[in-house]
Amino acid sequence: MPNIHDDAVHLTAIVTEPDGETRFADETIPYADTSGPLQVTPTAPAVSISFRRVSGDFDFDFHPAPRRRLVVVMEGRLEVTASNGEARTFGLGDLLEVRDTTGRGHRSRSIDDGPLHSAFIALDDDLVHDRLTPLQSAPSAAGPGIDYTHNREDASGRSFTTPAHLPFLYGGPSGMVTPEIPLSGLRYSRAGADLDYAWHPAPRRQLVLVLSGGIAMEYGSGQHQTVSAGEFLVGEDTNGKGHISRAEDGKARFSIFTHLA
């Protein structure tokens, strides 16, 4: 089955009309450049990324978006209804940009029994509505949060990987949310099913959301690590020999590369 982003990046936006009602709009972003063997889009503005988890019974009635941001479902399925009555479902690999910071807004609900895990990428600094409430208990390395892969390098430039954890810091009607990680931009990337990218350092400090396929990586330490669809990594091995990246199970990969500030 072809990836929905094989030919270009396909994105759904929700926008507010002059009368305050909301509707969906479909947009396409072409791959306009390459980075090694990867097809990439031009770099777009982004200011932060955070992660949210809600239960399977999540149902948030009509509300405007707190800020303009990209919503990326990493696990589960999200149904969003615009005020014109149209409902669309978003799962792993789908992209939703919420721009309806004014007007009636949209309704959001989980339509799976399990948890709904999403990444929120803020696209500007204009926070219109702040619904987050700090959790009463202090976050800890062993507490609830999101696990990820951290690619690093030692003083000699040899790459290695360690597991890492991002704790939840906030609660509220939007679920459990991690701290925001500052960004300087983002771009979308497609890697072919035959990817075998020889030793290379990360081009910059970056957080990579894997939305289809996967990455099988080999490090200077001799370690091997796979990051599958629905997972993410932080890459900070920017100065040494770097790592090898291969396609997981011979599948094409679609990712979002977010540039850490």
N, C-alpha and C positions, 0 to 999 in steps of 0.2 A: 504494500500500500504506500503510495507516495506521500512524502511529508507535505503538509499544507504550505510550508515556507520554502519549497524547493526552488521555485522560479523567482520569488521575491518575498518580502515580508508582508503578511496580511494582518491588518490591525483593525479592530472595531473601536470606535470612539462613541461616547455618549455625550451629547451636547444639549445646551439649553437654547430654546427658541426665544425670540423677543417677547412672547407672551408668558414666559416662565415655564412652559411645558418642555419635556425632554424627548429626544429621539436618538436612535442609533445611526451612525454613519460608518461606511466601510472605506478604508484607505489602504494604499499599497506603497511600500517603501522599496525601491530597487536596490539590489546589490551593486554598488558602484565602484568597488575597489577590491584589492586582495591584501591579505596579510599572511605571508608564507603561502601555504596551500589552501588557505581559507578564503571564502567569499565573505565580504563584510560590507555593511552600509556605512555611509558617512557618520561621523561622530555627532551625536545630538546632545543637547543640554540635559543634565540631571544633577540633582543636588544631594540626594541621600537615598539609602535603601534601608528598609526594615522588613521584619517578617511577622506574620500574624497567624495564629491558630484559633479556630473556633470549633465548637462541637457540631455534631451532625444535625442538631435541631436549630441551628442558627437561622433566624428570620428577622431581618432588620427592615422595618416598614420605611416608606418613602422618606428620603433624606437627601440633602445636597451633599456632594463630595466635600471633604474638609479642605482639599487642595487639588490642584491638577496633578494627577499621578497615573502611572502605569500599574495596573493590577495584573499579576502573573500567578495563576493557580499552579501550585507545585504538587498538590495532592487533593483528591476529592473533586467535586463539581459544584460550580457556583451558578445559580440562576439569577439573572439581573433583569428587572422589568422597568422599562421607561414609562413615563407618565402617559404616553400615547397608547399604552396597553401592550406594546410588543415586548415579548420576553425572549431572551437568548441565554443559552447555556455555555459556560466556559469551563474547560478542563485543561489538563496538562498540555502545553504547547500553544494554547490560545492566548491572545493578547487583547486586553481591554484598557483603553485610556479614558479615564473619567475626567471630563472637563466641566461637568455640571455643578459648579460651586455656588451657583445661584439658582433660584427657581424651585420647583417642586422636587427635583432630584430623581432618585431611582430607589427601587426596592431590591434588597440583596437577600438571598437565602441559600443555604446548603441543600442539595437534593440527594445526598448520599447519607447513609447511616453513620459512616465514620467521620473523623475530623476533617476539617477544611483548612489546608495550609496554603498560604499565599505570600508572595513577595510584593511589597509596595515600593515603587520607585518614584520618589517625588521629583517632579520635572521643573519646579521653580520654588522660590522661597516664600511665595504668597500663601500662608496658612490662614484660611478664612474661618474655619471652624475647628476647635481643638476639643476632641471628645476623650482624650486619654487621661486616665487617672493612675498615678503611681501605685504599684502594689504595696500592700501593708508590710509584707515580709520582704526582707532584703534578698535580692537575687544571689544565687551561689552557683559554683561550677557544677554542683550535683543536682541543682533544682531544675524545674521545667524549662525547656528552651529548645533550640534547634542545633542539631549536630552537623558538622561540616568537615571537609578536608582542608588542611592548611599546608600548602607547599612552601617550603622555606629553603634556606641555604646556610651552611656554616661559614666560618671566617675564611676558609680556603676556596669558597665558591661551590662546594659540593652540595647538590640538592638532596633534600630529604622531605618526608611528609610526616605529619602528626595529626591525630584526631583533635578536633576543637569543638567548643560548645558556646553558643550565643544564648544567654539567659533571657527570659521574658522579664520586662521591667514595668510594663503598663497593663492595665485592664480597661474595662468599659464596655459599651455596647458593641464595639468593633472587635471584641475578643481579647486574647492575650497577645501582647505586642512586644517585640524586642526594641532595644535602643536603635536610633537611626545611625547608620554608618555614613559619614560624609563621602560624597562622590564629586567628580569633576566632569563626568559625561558618561555616555553609553553608546554602544553600537551593537547591531545584530550580526550574527555570524552563522555561516553554513559550512560544514565540513563533509566531504564526500564519504561514501561507504568504504572506500579504499584508502582512507587516511593512514599514513605512516610517516609522521613528522619527526625526522631525526633530531638529535640533540639540539635544543634551542632554549634560551632563557625566556622567561615571560617578558613581553615588550614593555610592561609597566606593572605596577602594583594593581591588581584587579580582582574583582569578585565575579566569578563565572557561574551563571545559572544555566544548567543543562536541561533543556525542555524536550528533546527527543534524541534517540540514540544514546550515546555515552562516550566517555573518554577512558581508555586504558593507558595508564601512565607508568613509566619506568624512571627511576631516579638514580643519581650518582651514588647514593648510599646502597644501591642494590635492591631497594624496596620496590614493590609494585602496588598500585592502587587504582581502583576503578571508581569513577563517579558516574552514576547512572542517571537516566531521566528522572527529574523530580528532586535532584540533589544539587548542591553547589560546592564550589571550592574557592578558597582565597589563594591567589598565586603571588608569592613575594620572592621567588628565585630569579631575580632580575639581572644579576651581575656575573654569574659563573657560566658553566657549561649548560646548565638548565636540565631539562628532562625530555623524554621521548613521549609523544602523544600518538595513540593509535585509535582507530574506530573500535568501539565495543561491539562484538558479535557481528561485524560486517554491516553495520547500519549507519546511514547518514545521520549527522548530528546537527541540531539547531540549538543555538545558545544565545544568551545575552551577555556581552562582556561589559561590565560596569567598571569604570575607572575610579580607583580609590583616590581620594583627595590627599 
